[in-house]
Amino acid sequence: MVYGIGIESSCDETSIAIVKDGKELVSLKVYSQIETHSPYRGVVPEIASRAHLEKINSLLSVCMEETNLKFSDLQYVAVTGYPGLVGSLMIGAQLARCISLVHSIPIVLVNHLEAHLTVIGLENELPAFPWLGVLLSGGNSSIYVYKGFGDLELLTDTKDDSLGEAFDKVSAILGLPYPGGPIIEKMASSYQTEKGEKSPFPKLLKEDTQDTIRFSYSGLKTAVLYYIKSFTETPPIGKIAYYFQKTAFELVVRNIRKAIEKTQIKTVVAAGGVMANETLRSTLQKEAQNREFQLYYPQKKIYCTDNGAMVACLGYHLWKEKKFVGLDFKVSPKRNFEQIL
C-alpha cells in the first residue's frame, strides 16, 4: 500500500487529501473562499494567500487525525507548483517543504492542469494514453493532447475570456451572484422555450474553418450586454441564461469534434469547474454516443473543483516514476515546468 498526501492552494480553495495507491480516496478536506471573494466578484490574490495561510495547517491536522495515519506511513507529498497565484502556491509549497524536511518524505511537484485530468483515476481505471484533455474552468478553456504523465501538448486555448470567466461576467451583467456558473445553470434549466423560438445570440466563431480550433467567449459576453440594453423594461433573465449557456456549450462540442478529427484520438477526458454543470455533462454524453468516442469526466462534482485529491492522485504516478524535487523547488504562474526551472 502506498499512501500519499496532496496539497492544493493554487487559487481560492485550500485543500488537503490523502490517497492510497493513487486510486482510493482516504481523506479529503476543502476550504472554499467563495464567500470571502464574493463581494469583489473575483479572486483577490492577497486575500486568497492569507486565507490559505490561516486554514492549511488545520486541514492537514484533521486529515491526519481522521485517517489514524502517521507521517511515517506516507510515501510522498504531492503539491501543486504551477500554474496558479504565486502567493497562494507559496503557502502549499512551504507546507510540503516542512513535511518533507521533518519526516524525510520525497516531494512531487504537480501541474495543476494535469491533475484535473488525472482525478478520474479515483473513479475509473485511467484510460491508455494518449487522451484529449479538455479543461473548462474559471481560468481555462483549453484542449490538450495528453501523451503521458508530465507530457501535455497544448492543442488550443482561449483567445480571451475562458468559459468560467464568461459565466461570471454574464452573471454580473444580469445582476446575479458570484460565482456565475451555478446560478446561470439554475436559471437556464428552469426556462421553457417556445415553439419556433430562436436564440438571440449568434453562433460563436462561425467564420472558422474546419481546421481552426479555438475558444473565445468575450464576444458572447458583449452580445448578452447589448441584448439586455435593447429592453426598456426588465429583460428575460431565464431566456438569456438559457441561450447564453447553449451558445457557449455548442462551441465546446464543436471544438472537441474538430480535435478528434484532427488527432484521430477518440478518448476524451473533460475536467475543471465548469464540468460540474449538468447540462454540459448531458450535452457531452450525447455527443460521445453520437460520435462514438470514449468520454470521461469526474462523477463527483467536488472533483471538478480544485482539490487535494487530484494532486495526490497525479502525485502517485509521478512518484512511481521517481520524479522528485528538492526543497529548493520553485512555484510559478506559468503552465510549463521547463519555464520555472
C-alpha positions as semicolon CSV with decimal commas, in nm:
position;residue;x (nm);y (nm);z (nm)
1;M;0,000;0,000;0,000
2;V;0,125;0,345;-0,097
3;Y;-0,017;0,644;0,087
4;G;0,039;0,994;-0,043
5;I;-0,075;1,338;0,062
6;G;-0,191;1,605;-0,184
7;I;-0,173;1,978;-0,114
8;E;-0,370;2,223;-0,330
9;S;-0,353;2,602;-0,285
10;S;-0,329;2,742;-0,637
11;C;-0,625;2,981;-0,625
12;D;-0,924;3,010;-0,392
13;E;-0,961;2,659;-0,249
14;T;-0,737;2,529;0,026
15;S;-0,735;2,151;0,019
16;I;-0,554;1,856;0,171
17;A;-0,616;1,493;0,074
18;I;-0,470;1,150;0,139
19;V;-0,493;0,888;-0,135
20;K;-0,399;0,518;-0,131
21;D;-0,231;0,359;-0,434
22;G;-0,322;0,659;-0,646
23;K;-0,684;0,546;-0,681
24;E;-0,852;0,524;-0,341
25;L;-0,952;0,837;-0,154
26;V;-0,879;0,807;0,216
27;S;-0,950;1,164;0,327
28;L;-1,032;1,494;0,157
29;K;-1,075;1,835;0,315
30;V;-1,155;2,152;0,119
31;Y;-1,195;2,507;0,241
32;S;-1,364;2,729;-0,017
33;Q;-1,304;3,103;-0,021
34;I;-1,608;3,186;-0,236
35;E;-1,783;3,390;0,034
36;T;-1,464;3,583;0,103
37;H;-1,415;3,687;-0,259
38;S;-1,782;3,723;-0,350
39;P;-1,805;4,098;-0,273
40;Y;-1,526;4,156;-0,527
41;R;-1,681;3,927;-0,792
42;G;-1,344;3,760;-0,842
43;V;-1,041;3,628;-0,660
44;V;-0,824;3,886;-0,483
45;P;-0,473;3,734;-0,474
46;E;-0,359;3,884;-0,141
47;I;-0,679;3,780;0,035
48;A;-0,651;3,432;-0,115
49;S;-0,296;3,372;0,006
50;R;-0,383;3,495;0,356
51;A;-0,681;3,259;0,376
52;H;-0,461;2,966;0,268
53;L;-0,215;3,051;0,543
54;E;-0,492;3,063;0,803
55;K;-0,655;2,732;0,707
56;I;-0,396;2,494;0,565
57;N;-0,245;2,362;0,889
58;S;-0,583;2,286;1,044
59;L;-0,692;2,095;0,732
60;L;-0,375;1,889;0,749
61;S;-0,437;1,808;1,116
62;V;-0,795;1,697;1,052
63;C;-0,688;1,475;0,760
64;M;-0,419;1,301;0,963
65;E;-0,639;1,257;1,269
66;E;-0,938;1,105;1,091
67;T;-0,725;0,855;0,899
68;N;-0,520;0,744;1,201
69;L;-0,214;0,760;0,980
70;K;0,127;0,881;1,088
71;F;0,360;1,082;0,867
72;S;0,586;0,779;0,862
73;D;0,307;0,596;0,675
74;L;0,328;0,840;0,383
75;Q;0,547;0,762;0,083
76;Y;0,524;1,102;-0,088
77;V;0,390;1,453;-0,052
78;A;0,247;1,599;-0,372
79;V;0,192;1,972;-0,404
80;T;0,061;2,200;-0,676
81;G;0,355;2,402;-0,806
82;Y;0,210;2,560;-1,121
83;P;0,015;2,730;-1,264
84;G;-0,166;2,950;-1,014
85;L;-0,144;3,260;-0,800
86;V;0,216;3,277;-0,681
87;G;0,133;3,395;-0,329
88;S;-0,118;3,114;-0,287
89;L;0,110;2,849;-0,435
90;M;0,383;2,950;-0,191
91;I;0,166;2,855;0,108
92;G;0,116;2,498;-0,012
93;A;0,479;2,474;-0,119
94;Q;0,606;2,574;0,224
95;L;0,386;2,315;0,393
96;A;0,520;2,047;0,157
97;R;0,877;2,151;0,236
98;C;0,812;2,131;0,611
99;I;0,659;1,783;0,587
100;S;0,945;1,664;0,369
101;L;1,218;1,815;0,586
102;V;1,083;1,693;0,920
103;H;0,968;1,347;0,810
104;S;1,209;1,272;0,521
105;I;0,927;1,227;0,269
106;P;1,002;1,299;-0,101
107;I;0,821;1,587;-0,271
108;V;0,646;1,554;-0,606
109;L;0,567;1,880;-0,785
110;V;0,234;1,869;-0,966
111;N;0,093;2,059;-1,265
112;H;-0,247;2,185;-1,153
113;L;-0,399;2,149;-1,501
114;E;-0,273;1,794;-1,546
115;A;-0,408;1,700;-1,203
116;H;-0,759;1,799;-1,311
117;L;-0,737;1,540;-1,588
118;T;-0,599;1,253;-1,380
119;V;-0,851;1,287;-1,096
120;I;-1,078;1,049;-1,289
121;G;-0,836;0,781;-1,167
122;L;-1,017;0,795;-0,832
123;E;-1,337;0,672;-1,001
124;N;-1,217;0,466;-1,301
125;E;-0,910;0,292;-1,430
126;L;-0,716;0,553;-1,620
127;P;-0,753;0,502;-1,995
128;A;-0,450;0,426;-2,210
129;F;-0,261;0,727;-2,343
130;P;-0,297;0,940;-2,547
131;W;-0,611;1,128;-2,447
132;L;-0,766;1,457;-2,544
133;G;-0,776;1,658;-2,223
134;V;-1,046;1,927;-2,220
135;L;-1,008;2,181;-1,939
136;L;-1,303;2,411;-1,872
137;S;-1,280;2,635;-1,568
138;G;-1,264;2,993;-1,444
139;G;-0,918;3,031;-1,589
140;N;-0,901;2,775;-1,868
141;S;-1,075;2,679;-2,188
142;S;-0,815;2,452;-2,343
143;I;-0,769;2,122;-2,520
144;Y;-0,451;1,920;-2,475
145;V;-0,311;1,606;-2,625
146;Y;-0,216;1,418;-2,309
147;K;0,061;1,179;-2,408
148;G;0,180;1,057;-2,069
149;F;0,235;1,173;-1,712
150;G;0,408;1,509;-1,731
151;D;0,365;1,526;-2,109
152;L;0,092;1,766;-2,221
153;E;0,079;1,923;-2,567
154;L;-0,146;2,227;-2,597
155;L;-0,378;2,189;-2,895
156;T;-0,587;2,502;-2,844
157;D;-0,662;2,768;-2,588
158;T;-0,899;3,061;-2,541
159;K;-0,815;3,384;-2,719
160;D;-0,977;3,596;-2,449
161;D;-1,225;3,501;-2,177
162;S;-1,241;3,144;-2,055
163;L;-1,579;2,972;-2,026
164;G;-1,584;3,012;-1,649
165;E;-1,496;3,381;-1,677
166;A;-1,781;3,429;-1,923
167;F;-2,027;3,275;-1,675
168;D;-1,905;3,511;-1,402
169;K;-1,917;3,821;-1,622
170;V;-2,262;3,744;-1,764
171;S;-2,385;3,680;-1,412
172;A;-2,260;4,025;-1,313
173;I;-2,429;4,182;-1,616
174;L;-2,756;4,016;-1,515
175;G;-2,721;4,128;-1,153
176;L;-2,686;3,768;-1,031
177;P;-2,448;3,640;-0,760
178;Y;-2,084;3,536;-0,789
179;P;-1,975;3,280;-0,896
180;G;-2,192;3,282;-1,204
181;G;-2,187;2,915;-1,303
182;P;-2,436;2,766;-1,054
183;I;-2,692;3,046;-1,070
184;I;-2,691;3,068;-1,450
185;E;-2,727;2,691;-1,473
186;K;-3,025;2,709;-1,238
187;M;-3,189;2,991;-1,432
188;A;-3,127;2,818;-1,765
189;S;-3,266;2,482;-1,651
190;S;-3,593;2,641;-1,537
191;Y;-3,654;2,825;-1,865
192;Q;-3,915;2,684;-2,103
193;T;-3,855;2,759;-2,469
194;E;-4,143;2,844;-2,700
195;K;-4,212;2,674;-3,031
196;G;-4,010;2,829;-3,311
197;E;-3,808;3,043;-3,072
198;K;-3,465;3,144;-3,193
199;S;-3,153;3,226;-2,998
200;P;-3,085;3,599;-2,957
201;F;-2,711;3,526;-2,974
202;P;-2,510;3,438;-3,285
203;K;-2,308;3,120;-3,327
204;L;-1,957;3,172;-3,192
205;L;-1,663;3,183;-3,433
206;K;-1,886;3,077;-3,722
207;E;-1,626;3,206;-3,968
208;D;-1,369;2,949;-3,851
209;T;-1,267;2,675;-4,090
210;Q;-1,277;2,305;-4,013
211;D;-0,905;2,313;-3,929
212;T;-0,934;2,601;-3,684
213;I;-0,980;2,503;-3,320
214;R;-1,009;2,784;-3,069
215;F;-1,216;2,918;-2,781
216;S;-1,338;3,276;-2,748
217;Y;-1,614;3,399;-2,518
218;S;-1,571;3,777;-2,498
219;G;-1,797;3,824;-2,800
220;L;-2,078;3,627;-2,639
221;K;-2,046;3,834;-2,322
222;T;-2,076;4,151;-2,530
223;A;-2,376;4,012;-2,718
224;V;-2,552;3,949;-2,386
225;L;-2,478;4,304;-2,275
226;Y;-2,622;4,463;-2,592
227;Y;-2,926;4,235;-2,585
228;I;-3,005;4,345;-2,230
229;K;-2,968;4,710;-2,330
230;S;-3,231;4,659;-2,601
231;F;-3,501;4,626;-2,334
232;T;-3,671;4,927;-2,180
233;E;-3,816;4,704;-1,906
234;T;-3,675;4,406;-1,713
235;P;-3,500;4,170;-1,957
236;P;-3,595;3,797;-1,967
237;I;-3,317;3,665;-1,744
238;G;-3,416;3,299;-1,778
239;K;-3,413;3,320;-2,157
240;I;-3,076;3,496;-2,157
241;A;-2,923;3,238;-1,923
242;Y;-3,059;2,952;-2,135
243;Y;-2,931;3,077;-2,470
244;F;-2,602;3,204;-2,328
245;Q;-2,531;2,858;-2,190
246;K;-2,648;2,680;-2,504
247;T;-2,434;2,902;-2,729
248;A;-2,129;2,864;-2,505
249;F;-2,155;2,486;-2,488
250;E;-2,204;2,450;-2,864
251;L;-1,851;2,582;-2,911
252;V;-1,716;2,325;-2,665
253;V;-1,882;2,043;-2,857
254;R;-1,765;2,178;-3,192
255;N;-1,404;2,208;-3,076
256;I;-1,399;1,857;-2,931
257;R;-1,535;1,727;-3,260
258;K;-1,263;1,911;-3,452
259;A;-0,991;1,792;-3,213
260;I;-1,095;1,429;-3,258
261;E;-1,095;1,467;-3,636
262;K;-0,755;1,635;-3,632
263;T;-0,579;1,392;-3,397
264;Q;-0,784;1,075;-3,451
265;I;-0,779;1,031;-3,072
266;K;-1,113;0,900;-2,952
267;T;-1,064;0,919;-2,577
268;V;-1,174;1,249;-2,424
269;V;-1,128;1,349;-2,060
270;A;-1,317;1,666;-1,968
271;A;-1,244;1,835;-1,637
272;G;-1,245;2,163;-1,447
273;G;-1,507;2,353;-1,253
274;V;-1,747;2,408;-1,544
275;M;-1,779;2,030;-1,581
276;A;-1,996;2,035;-1,268
277;N;-2,270;2,176;-1,494
278;E;-2,533;1,906;-1,554
279;T;-2,636;2,045;-1,892
280;L;-2,277;2,033;-2,016
281;R;-2,235;1,678;-1,887
282;S;-2,551;1,567;-2,066
283;T;-2,455;1,750;-2,385
284;L;-2,112;1,584;-2,398
285;Q;-2,257;1,242;-2,319
286;K;-2,492;1,271;-2,617
287;E;-2,206;1,385;-2,838
288;A;-1,995;1,089;-2,727
289;Q;-2,276;0,848;-2,810
290;N;-2,342;1,005;-3,149
291;R;-1,975;1,033;-3,246
292;E;-1,869;0,707;-3,080
293;F;-1,582;0,827;-2,865
294;Q;-1,497;0,747;-2,503
295;L;-1,583;1,025;-2,262
296;Y;-1,461;1,057;-1,906
297;Y;-1,526;1,331;-1,654
298;P;-1,533;1,345;-1,273
299;Q;-1,857;1,196;-1,148
300;K;-1,825;1,361;-0,808
301;K;-1,863;1,734;-0,851
302;I;-1,611;1,806;-0,577
303;Y;-1,350;1,651;-0,809
304;C;-1,435;1,911;-1,074
305;T;-1,328;2,197;-0,849
306;D;-0,974;2,244;-0,716
307;N;-0,895;1,976;-0,457
308;G;-0,608;1,794;-0,293
309;A;-0,728;1,453;-0,412
310;M;-0,641;1,528;-0,773
311;V;-0,295;1,643;-0,664
312;A;-0,234;1,326;-0,464
313;C;-0,368;1,110;-0,749
314;L;-0,131;1,254;-1,009
315;G;0,144;1,265;-0,748
316;Y;0,126;0,887;-0,713
317;H;0,206;0,830;-1,081
318;L;0,491;1,083;-1,074
319;W;0,621;0,921;-0,754
320;K;0,628;0,583;-0,930
321;E;0,843;0,743;-1,200
322;K;1,067;0,894;-0,927
323;K;1,004;1,249;-1,043
324;F;1,104;1,415;-0,717
325;V;1,212;1,772;-0,647
326;G;1,436;1,915;-0,376
327;L;1,342;2,161;-0,103
328;D;1,451;2,450;-0,324
329;F;1,180;2,394;-0,589
330;K;1,002;2,698;-0,730
331;V;0,637;2,777;-0,792
332;S;0,512;2,971;-1,092
333;P;0,204;3,114;-1,264
334;K;0,332;2,962;-1,589
335;R;0,197;2,641;-1,738
336;N;0,517;2,468;-1,845
337;F;0,751;2,310;-1,591
338;E;1,055;2,386;-1,805
339;Q;0,981;2,756;-1,771
340;I;1,030;2,758;-1,394
341;L;1,347;2,551;-1,354
